[in-house]
């Protein structure tokens, strides 16, 4: 893991960063309907496939690997990993797990399975120790679909990574459609960047291979 500090005085985005980070702190969110038909046809669990696809696009672009350190330094990581929630039916609580991202889906899928086997049934907010700083959060709400979703981060305007929330998929006209909410910080991400991320994510889902792993 490498964190590269940005020289704000030389950064082309300085004016925008100062405005949306200091003068008028601003995050925003949007919900997108993704076609996951090919991903579903693989016949495996949806969560690891979505986690890997999202992480692949996030790691392709610097604006989604941004962070503000505890000492106030602004910069970006060379790689970020998904931190994701899992639900415990017996207590109706959730835990946060994380799996190291690798571009090789087979390796990621294997690591995800190992994390679930070891920590999936452990209660508590963070059952897997050693969560690194270079993570971004993903949650899944498989109980209902949604058309709007917003997180209210009180005093959280120095949090720069994107936040993803996956809803319940639906069958529509022979396709499987999934709602995905994405919340970003306007200081590092404009509408152009968000739309590019979602379009590239859809391209990955369109190319999902049919073979089943595991």
N, C-alpha and C positions, 0 to 999 in steps of 0.2 A: 504493500500500500504506500503510495506516494501522494503527499498533499503539496500542491503548487500554489504558493501565495501570489495573488494578483496585485500588481502595482496599480492602485486605483487612479493615480494621477495620469497614468499612461493608457488606461483602459478605455477603449472607444465607447464603452457603455457607462462610463462614470456619471454622466449627467442624468441618465435614466435611473441608475442605481441609487444615487443620492436622493432623487425625488421620491422613489417608491420604497426606499429603505429607511430614510431619515425624515424627510419632510412630510410625506403623506404615505405612511406604511400601508401596503396594499397586497393582499393575496386575492386570488379569484379561482373559481372552479367551473367546470363544465362537465356535462354528461354526454357520452357518445355511445351509439348503438353499433356494436361490432358483430360482424358475421363470423361465427366460430364453427360453421358447418364442418369444414374439413378437420378441424381440431377434434371435434366430437367423434368423427368417424374413426379416429384412432382407437377408440374403445377403452381408453385409459382415463385416469382421474383428470379432471379439468384443471385443478389448482396448479400442479407443477408445470403444466403446459403454458398456462397464462403467466405464471411467475417468470418463466424463462423468456417468453416472448417480450414481456414488458421490460425485463432487465436488459435484454439485448438492445432494445431501442434506447433505453435510458443511457446505457454505456456508450452509445454511438455519438452522444452529443454532450459537450462540456456544460451547457446551461443546466442540465439535469444532474450533474455531478458536483454542483456547487455546495459550499458549506461555509458557515461562519463559526470559527472556533470559539472556545470559551474565553480566549484572550482578545477576541474581536477581529482576528485576521480573516480576510475573505479570500477564498481560493477554490480550487477544485481537486478532486481525487482522480487518480488515473483509472480506478475501477471502483464500482459500488455494488453492494450485494443486497438482495431483497430480504427485508424483515417482514414476516407475515404472521397473521393471527390464525390460531386454531381454536375451535370451540369444544368445551367440555359439557356434554349433555347432562351429566349427573349433577353438576353444580351450577350449570348455566353461566359459567364464566369462560374467559378466554385466556390464552397464553400467547406470548410473542416468541416465535422461533426465527432463525435466520439460517440461510444456506449460502455457501460461497458460490458466486456466479462464475461459470465458465461458458465459453461460447459453444462448447460441445454439449449438446442437449442430453446425450446418453450419460455423460459423466455427471451433469447436473441432476438428472433424474435419479441416478443411483445415490448421490449425496443427499437428495431430498428424502428418499426412502429411508436411508440410514438415520437421518435426523428424526423422522417421524417414529421409527421403531424405538429409538432410544429415549426421546423426549416427548413424543406425542401424547402420552398418557400421564405425564407429570403435571401436577397442578402448580399454579403460581404464575405471576406476571412474566417472569423471565426464567424459564426452567433450563434453558441451555446457556451455560456460562460463556463469558468472553465475547459478548457481542461487540464487534468493532464499531468505530465511529463512522466508517464509510458504508452506511446502510441507508435504504429508503423504505418507507412503510407501505405495505399492501394489506388490505383487509378484504374478506369475502363475506357477503351477506346472502347466502343461498336461499333464504326463506321468502324473499319478495323482490320483485323487480322495482325499478324506480326511474323516474324521468328527471328528477332533480336531487342533488345531494350537496351538502355544504358542511364543512367542519369549522367550528369557531375556536380559533387558537388564541386564548386570552394571554396577552403578553408574549405571543409566539411569533412576532414579526421578524425575528432574527433567524427563523428556521427556513432554510433555503431549499432543501430537497423536495421533490414532488411527492405527493401523497395519492395513492390509488385505492379506490374502493370498487369491488366487483359485486354486481347484483345477481339476481336469479335470471337464468337464461329462459327464453321462450321459443317455441316453434312457430314460425310465421311463413306461410306460403312455401313450404319445403325447405326453409332455411332455419338455422339455429341462431338466434340473436341474443346478444349479451350486453347489458348496460355496464359501462365503465365510467366512474366519476374520477376526474383528475383535478387535484388542487395544487396550484403552483404559486410561487412568489413573483409578483410583477417586477421586482427589482432585477431579476435575472432571466425572466421568461416572459415574452410577449405572446400575443395571440398567434403570430406566425409560427413560433417555436412549438407551441402546444399543438397546433393543427398538423405540423410536420410530424411530430411524434406519433399522433394518432393515425395518420395516414400510413406511416411506415409500419406501425404495429399491425394495421389491417393487411398490409402487403405480406408480412410474415405469416399471419394467420391464413391467408389465401394460399400460401405455399406449404402449409403443414403436410408433412409426409404421412402416408397412411399406415405405415408399419407400427405395430404395437411394441412398446418397450417393457422391460421387466421380466 
